[in-house]
């Protein structure tokens, strides 16, 4: 394929992202196609998206993150895609690198992008997030999200893998309640994933696994160097694990 003729589709999945979506869409002027798959937002997200004439909006009921991402992949007209979340931002340097990588002779089927975790309006330097990376730019003909993973999706890649040098900014933590709700939702989805695999809960794991998660991120991943922010983030990540086993116990008991 002639690389000069290749085009790039940018894919975004949303639910009630009025706080973020406008700023993101304004920064995607390099895309040949922009598709937003929304799971029936009830805030101003839809109106904001529809104000961008270059954006295609598709509404699809949310089942889990993997199915929603694979659905979005199927809507893209172009072979190469950039998947980005509404709460992520491209730095000018990353944007230039993505454009340069895409327009060059690509050496990989998928590219990792490292992320900078933002705690409200400042950067979180440790707490397990210092090595956070995720596939964002890839050839969809050689990639698919693993349907066995319903949260913290895993991209299955056929071919070489590489990483971009510049990082994406991740505005995941806007408030305590917002992040707690997100972690609770992740925990519930993870519980259903484990149940579908036949995994049954042990009572001890309800307490031991969350404790281990907190201590590992706070001590071994240097969360204590983030001070108060590190305590909060490590606690809420452990809380998600607690919800996972609590929900798994509930599901298992209800099916007996």
C-alpha positions as CSV (number, residue, x, y, z in Angstrom):
1,X,0.0,0.0,0.0
2,X,1.3,3.5,-0.8
3,X,1.8,5.2,2.5
4,X,1.0,8.6,1.0
5,X,-2.6,7.5,0.3
6,X,-3.2,6.1,3.8
7,X,-5.7,7.9,6.0
8,X,-6.2,8.0,9.8
9,X,-9.4,7.4,11.7
10,X,-9.6,8.8,15.3
11,X,-12.0,6.8,17.5
12,X,-13.5,8.0,20.8
13,X,-16.0,6.3,23.1
14,X,-18.0,8.5,25.5
15,X,-20.6,8.6,28.2
16,X,-21.3,12.0,29.9
17,X,-18.1,13.6,28.9
18,X,-19.3,17.3,28.6
19,X,-16.3,18.3,30.7
20,X,-13.7,17.0,28.3
21,X,-15.0,16.3,24.8
22,X,-14.9,19.8,23.3
23,X,-11.3,20.4,24.1
24,X,-10.3,17.0,22.6
25,X,-12.3,17.4,19.4
26,X,-10.8,20.8,18.8
27,X,-7.3,19.3,18.8
28,X,-8.0,16.6,16.2
29,X,-7.6,18.7,13.0
30,X,-5.1,16.2,11.5
31,X,-7.6,13.3,11.4
32,X,-9.1,12.2,8.1
33,X,-12.1,10.7,10.0
34,X,-13.3,11.3,13.6
35,X,-15.9,8.9,15.0
36,X,-17.5,9.2,18.5
37,X,-19.3,6.1,19.8
38,X,-21.5,7.4,22.6
39,X,-23.5,5.1,25.0
40,X,-26.5,7.5,25.3
41,X,-25.1,10.4,27.4
42,X,-27.6,12.3,29.4
43,X,-25.5,15.5,29.8
44,X,-24.4,18.0,27.1
45,X,-22.0,15.6,25.4
46,X,-24.3,14.9,22.4
47,X,-24.9,18.6,21.7
48,X,-21.2,19.4,21.9
49,X,-20.3,16.5,19.5
50,X,-23.0,17.6,17.0
51,X,-21.6,21.1,16.9
52,X,-18.5,19.6,15.1
53,X,-19.5,19.0,11.5
54,X,-16.4,16.9,10.8
55,X,-17.3,14.4,13.5
56,X,-19.5,11.3,13.0
57,X,-21.6,10.4,16.0
58,X,-22.9,6.9,16.6
59,X,-24.9,5.8,19.6
60,X,-24.5,2.3,20.9
61,X,-25.6,0.6,24.1
62,X,-22.7,0.0,26.4
63,X,-22.1,-3.6,27.4
64,X,-18.5,-3.4,28.4
65,X,-15.4,-1.5,27.4
66,X,-14.1,-4.2,25.1
67,X,-17.2,-4.7,23.1
68,X,-17.6,-0.9,22.8
69,X,-14.1,-0.5,21.5
70,X,-14.4,-3.4,19.0
71,X,-17.7,-1.9,17.8
72,X,-15.9,1.4,17.2
73,X,-13.1,-0.3,15.3
74,X,-15.7,-1.8,13.0
75,X,-17.1,1.6,12.1
76,X,-13.7,3.1,11.0
77,X,-13.3,3.4,7.2
78,X,-9.5,3.5,7.4
79,X,-7.0,0.8,8.2
80,X,-5.0,2.9,10.7
81,X,-6.7,4.2,13.8
82,X,-5.9,6.4,16.8
83,X,-8.0,5.4,19.8
84,X,-8.2,8.2,22.4
85,X,-10.3,8.6,25.5
86,X,-12.3,11.8,26.1
87,X,-10.2,12.6,29.2
88,X,-6.9,12.3,27.3
89,X,-5.0,15.2,25.6
90,X,-2.3,15.3,23.0
91,X,0.7,17.5,23.7
92,X,2.0,19.4,20.6
93,X,5.1,17.1,20.7
94,X,3.0,13.9,20.7
95,X,0.7,15.2,18.0
96,X,3.7,16.0,15.8
97,X,5.2,12.5,16.5
98,X,1.9,10.8,15.7
99,X,1.6,12.6,12.4
100,X,5.3,11.9,11.5
101,X,5.0,8.2,12.5
102,X,1.8,7.8,10.5
103,X,3.2,9.5,7.4
104,X,6.5,7.5,7.5
105,X,7.1,3.9,6.6
106,X,5.7,2.3,9.8
107,X,7.8,-0.4,11.4
108,X,5.1,-1.7,13.8
109,X,1.5,-2.9,13.7
110,X,0.7,-1.1,17.0
111,X,2.3,1.7,19.0
112,X,2.3,2.1,22.8
113,X,1.9,5.6,24.2
114,X,2.9,6.4,27.7
115,X,0.5,8.5,29.8
116,X,0.9,11.2,32.4
117,X,-1.7,10.8,35.1
118,X,-3.2,14.1,36.2
119,X,-4.6,14.4,39.8
120,X,-7.1,17.2,39.4
121,X,-4.8,19.9,37.9
122,X,-1.4,18.6,38.8
123,X,0.8,15.6,37.7
124,X,0.9,12.4,39.8
125,X,4.5,11.2,39.6
126,X,4.4,7.8,41.2
127,X,1.7,5.5,42.9
128,X,2.0,2.9,40.1
129,X,1.2,5.3,37.2
130,X,4.8,6.2,36.4
131,X,5.1,3.4,33.8
132,X,1.5,3.5,32.5
133,X,1.3,2.9,28.8
134,X,-1.5,1.9,26.4
135,X,-1.9,1.1,22.7
136,X,-3.4,4.1,21.0
137,X,-2.1,4.1,17.4
138,X,-2.5,0.8,15.4
139,X,-3.4,-1.0,12.2
140,X,-6.9,-2.3,12.9
141,X,-6.5,-5.1,10.3
142,X,-3.9,-6.6,12.6
143,X,-5.4,-5.8,16.0
144,X,-8.5,-6.6,18.0
145,X,-9.5,-6.2,21.7
146,X,-9.5,-9.5,23.6
147,X,-13.2,-10.3,24.3
148,X,-12.4,-12.2,27.5
149,X,-11.3,-8.9,29.1
150,X,-14.2,-6.6,29.7
151,X,-12.4,-3.8,31.6
152,X,-8.7,-2.6,31.3
153,X,-9.0,-3.9,27.8
154,X,-6.2,-5.9,26.2
155,X,-5.3,-5.3,22.5
156,X,-4.2,-8.5,20.7
157,X,-1.6,-7.5,18.1
158,X,-0.4,-9.5,15.1
159,X,3.0,-8.1,14.2
160,X,5.8,-5.9,15.7
161,X,5.1,-3.5,18.5
162,X,6.8,-0.2,19.2
163,X,6.4,2.8,21.5
164,X,6.2,6.6,20.8
165,X,8.6,8.8,22.7
166,X,6.1,11.5,23.8
167,X,3.4,11.0,26.4
168,X,-0.3,11.6,26.4
169,X,-1.9,13.6,29.3
170,X,-4.6,11.6,31.2
171,X,-7.1,13.7,33.1
172,X,-8.5,10.7,34.9
173,X,-8.9,12.2,38.4
174,X,-11.1,15.3,38.4
175,X,-12.6,14.8,41.9
176,X,-12.6,12.2,44.7
177,X,-16.3,11.2,44.1
178,X,-15.8,11.0,40.3
179,X,-12.8,8.7,40.6
180,X,-14.4,6.6,43.3
181,X,-17.4,6.0,41.1
182,X,-15.1,5.1,38.2
183,X,-13.2,2.6,40.4
184,X,-16.4,1.1,41.7
185,X,-17.6,0.6,38.1
186,X,-14.3,-1.0,37.1
187,X,-14.6,-3.4,40.1
188,X,-18.1,-4.5,39.2
189,X,-17.1,-5.1,35.6
190,X,-14.0,-7.1,36.7
191,X,-16.2,-9.2,39.0
192,X,-18.5,-10.2,36.1
193,X,-15.4,-11.0,34.0
194,X,-14.0,-13.3,36.7
195,X,-17.4,-15.0,37.2
196,X,-17.7,-15.7,33.5
197,X,-14.3,-17.4,33.6
198,X,-15.5,-19.7,36.4
199,X,-13.5,-18.0,39.2
200,X,-15.1,-18.1,42.6
201,X,-14.3,-15.9,45.5
202,X,-12.3,-16.8,48.7
203,X,-13.4,-14.8,51.7
204,X,-9.8,-13.9,52.6
205,X,-9.2,-12.3,49.2
206,X,-11.9,-9.7,50.0
207,X,-9.4,-8.2,52.4
208,X,-6.0,-9.5,51.5
209,X,-6.0,-8.5,47.8
210,X,-7.1,-4.9,48.4
211,X,-4.5,-4.6,51.2
212,X,-1.8,-6.0,49.0
213,X,-2.8,-3.6,46.2
214,X,-2.6,-0.6,48.5
215,X,0.7,-1.5,50.0
216,X,2.3,-2.5,46.7
217,X,1.3,0.8,45.0
218,X,2.0,3.0,48.1
219,X,5.4,1.4,49.0
220,X,6.8,-0.6,46.1
221,X,5.6,1.9,43.5
222,X,6.5,4.9,45.6
223,X,3.0,6.2,46.2
224,X,4.3,7.8,49.5
225,X,6.3,10.2,47.4
226,X,3.1,11.6,46.0
227,X,2.0,12.5,49.6
228,X,-1.7,13.0,50.2
229,X,-2.4,12.4,46.5
230,X,-0.7,9.1,46.6
231,X,-2.7,8.0,49.7
232,X,-6.0,8.8,47.9
233,X,-5.2,7.2,44.6
234,X,-3.7,4.0,46.1
235,X,-6.7,3.7,48.5
236,X,-9.2,4.1,45.6
237,X,-7.4,1.6,43.5
238,X,-7.5,-0.8,46.4
239,X,-11.1,0.0,46.9
240,X,-11.8,-1.1,43.3
241,X,-10.2,-4.5,44.1
242,X,-12.4,-4.7,47.3
243,X,-15.5,-4.0,45.2
244,X,-14.4,-6.7,42.7
245,X,-14.5,-9.5,45.3
246,X,-17.5,-8.1,47.1
247,X,-19.5,-8.1,43.9
248,X,-18.1,-11.5,42.9
249,X,-19.3,-13.0,46.2
250,X,-22.7,-11.4,45.6
251,X,-23.0,-12.8,42.0
252,X,-21.8,-16.2,43.1
253,X,-24.3,-16.4,46.0
254,X,-27.2,-15.3,43.8
255,X,-26.5,-18.0,41.3
256,X,-26.4,-20.9,43.8
